[in-house]
């Protein structure tokens, strides 16, 4: 159990209150939201979570929620991590923080749009974004024609097949290490064209998944692209996925990834893969922060 801290909620003329930092592990269906980040005019993951926290805990104002990373509109998460500072008084009648009670209350109000998978009090030194040591994304691809069930198309991208996974994996090897990913990212609005977008990729690979339920008409398994990096820039995974699929289809040479990491040019590369196939599946933390989220290797 960590020691609560004393913090002013906002302006200096308000009384100070004791707050406890909480880590929440979340899952959500991206198609229900206009992205992760808070936007007052749109329904977003953070907006819905802030409103639900304030309503469920009867807070005077919505709390600030800080996440491990932002997901775009339509992108899913099985293991997003956020932190939020909650007044200790909210748990005063329950002999300290009650993680199970908090999870049940939030999930009841969120009604399946967002699922709180775990809740735990943490120390002040924990920061959902800056304490994270890596993030892992998974992209699902169907390369055997239209899926037998429409719901599959909401969680994957159907392409022409079969894909040459051997060629795609060889191209993945060129991603490992630290590179300037300007050819595979959407540049931030406040960044200049000559500003590097350096990211360190820890692992990147393709695997075939067994189709035990015969969701595809031919029974051919889906393809899973898994990539782990210290951090990602905007649209990076989707841009890499579309390029690697083009390599697997034979439309681009295997050297494309290596060449574009050197040239930094995005010219004539395919557009980003659809958001619906992408899912955040893990965030890495040290043991002081509770360890990694999700079920990752």
N, C-alpha and C positions, 0 to 999 in steps of 0.2 A: 504494500500500500504506500503510495507516494504522499508527501506532505502537501496539503493545499497551499496556494500562494495567495497573497492579497493584491488585488489589482483594481484600479479604477475602471468602471465600465466605459465611460466616455469623457465628459468634461470634468474639469477640476472641482466644480461646485457640487458634484454628486458624491454620495457616500461610497467608500471603497467596500468591496465585497470579496470574500474568499472564493477563488475559482479552482476547479480541478480540470486538468487537461485529459481528454478522452480520445482514444483511437477507435475508429469505427472502420470495419472492413465491409465493403459493399459489393453487391451485384445489381446490374440493371440492364434492361432491354433498350438499346440505344434508339430504336425507331420511335419510342414514346417521347423523346426529348429533343430539343433544339441544342444539342451538345451538352457538355458538362458544365462549363463556366457560367457563373451568375450573369444573367441579363434580365433586368426587371420587366422588359416587354415581351419576353418569351418564357416558355416552360422549359427549364433546364434542370439537370440533376441537382446542382447546388441550390437552386431556387426552391425546388420541392423539398429538399432536406432541411433547409433553413426554416421554411414555413412550418414544417412538421415538428421540428424540434421546439420551436417557439410555442406552437399550439399544444403539443403533448405535455410539455413541461411548464406550461403557463408562464412563459417568460414575458417580460415587458417589451422586449425587442428581439428581432431575429439575431441569432449568434453568427459570428464569422466562422465559415467552414473552409479549411485549407486542405487541398488534395495533393496526392502524389504526382498527378499529372492530369492534363486535360484531354478528353476524348471529343472528337468532332461529332456533329449531328449524324445519327445513325450507327455510330460505333458502340459496341456492347462492352460490358465489363463483368467478369466473374470475380475479380479480386482488386477492385479499387480500394484505396486507403485514404482516409481523411482524418484530420484532428479538429477538435472543437473544444473550447473552454466553457465549462458549465458552472454556474454558481453552486457552491457546496450546500447551501441552504435547501436546494431542491431535493437533497437526499437525507436531510437531517433526521427525518422521522423513520428512517430505515437503517439506522446504525451504520452509516457510511454508504458509499456508492454500491449500487445493486445492478450489475451488468445485465443479468438475465431479465430483470424487470424493465430496464431501459430498452433492451432489444425487443421484447414482446410488445411494449407500448408503441414503439416507433413502427414496427412492422404492421401492427394493426391499423395504424393511421395511413401508412404508405400504400396499403392495399395492393401489394405486389408490383407496383411500378418500380420501386427500389426495394432491395432486400438487405437488411442489416445482418450480415453473417456472423459477426463477432463484435463485441464491445468490451473495452477494458480501460481502466484508468492508467495513465502513464505519467512520467515525470515531465517537468517543464522543458527539459532538454530535447524531448522528442518533437520532431517537425515532420509532418507527413511528406513534404516535398524534399527538404534538404537532408533529412536523415536517410532517405532511400539511397541504396547503393546500386540498384539496377531496376529496370522495368522489362517485363516480357510480354510480347504480343503474339497472338496466333491468328492466322488468316486461313479460312477454309475455302477450298476451291473444288467444284465439281467439274470433271473433265470428261464426262461421258453422256452429254446431252441433258435435256431438261429433267429436273428431279420429279420423282413420282408424286411427292407431296409438295404443295405450294409453300408450306412453312419452311422447307429446306432452303428455298430461295431467299428467305428473309435473313438467313444466317450464313449464306455462302454466295460465291460467285460462280456461275456456270460459264465455262469456256469450251472451245473446241479441243478435242482430245484425240488420242492420248498425249499427255505431256511427257517430254523427255526429262525425267527427274535427275538423271545422271548429269546432264548438261546444266541443269538449274543448280544442282549442288556444287558443281565446279565453279559456277559464277558466284555462289554464296561465299566461297572461300575468300574471294577478293574483298568481301565486306569486313572481314575480321580485322580488328585493330582500330586505331584512330585515323579518321579521314575527314576531309572537307566534303560535306554532303550537299553542296549547293545545287548540284544537278538533280537531286532527288528530294528536295524540300520546297515548300512554299515559303518565300522570304518574308520575314516579319515586316510589318509596315514601317517600323522605325529603324530598320537596318539598311545600310547602303549596299550597293551591288557588289562592292569589293570586300565586304566584311565576311570572313570565313564562318561557316557553320560546322564547327568541329564536333564530332560525336564519336564515342568509343563503342564499337560493337563487340560483344563478348561471345556470342554464338548466333548462328544462322543456319537453318537446315530445312529440308523437305522430307516428309514422311507420308506414306499411304496409310489410310485408316480402313480397317475392316468394316464392310457394310453389312453387319449382321442382321439388320432389320429390312434389308433390300429396299432402301429408300430411293435408290437410283434404279431406273428401268432395266439397266443391263447388269446390275449388281456390282459394277466396278466401284471400288472404294474411293472415297474422297481423298483429296490431297491437303495436307496440313503444312503451312509455312510457319515456322517458329523462329522468332528473332528476339534476342535479349541484348540490351545495350544499357550503358550507364544512364543515358537519357536520349530522347528523340526530338527532332525538330518537326515542324508542322507538315503533315502529309507524308512524312518520310516512309513509313511502312507501306502505305498504299502506293506510293510511287515506285518503291522497290518491287512490290508484288507485281504490278503491271509489267514492269520491265523484265522481271524474271519469267513471268508467264510467256511473254513474247519470245524469250530465249527458248523456253520449253516447246513452243509451237514452231520454232525454226524461223521466225520472222526477224530475229536479231541474233548476231553472233555471240558466242559465249564471252567474248572479250569486252562486251558492251559495258558491264559494270566497272571493270578495271579502267577502261578508256575514259568513261565519263567522270570517274572519281579524279582522274588526272586533268581532263579538259575543263571540268566544272560546267559543261554545257548541257542544257536540257533540250536543246533543239531536236525536233523530230522523234523524241521519245514518246511512248504512249501516255495518255492521260492517267491519272491515279485510278487504281482499282476501286470499285464501289465500296462505300463505307460499311455496308451490311455484313461483309465477310470478316470484318476485323473485330477482335475482342482482346481487351486487356486481361491477361490471365495470371499475372503475378507481379508483386513488387518486393524487392529485397530489402530487408532490414537486419541489423545486428540483434543479438539476443536482448540487449537492454531495451529495445523497442518492441519486443515480442516476436522477433523473427519474421520471415517472409510471409506474405499473404498468398492465398491460392494453393493449388496442388501442382507445384512445379518441381522439376528434377533438381 
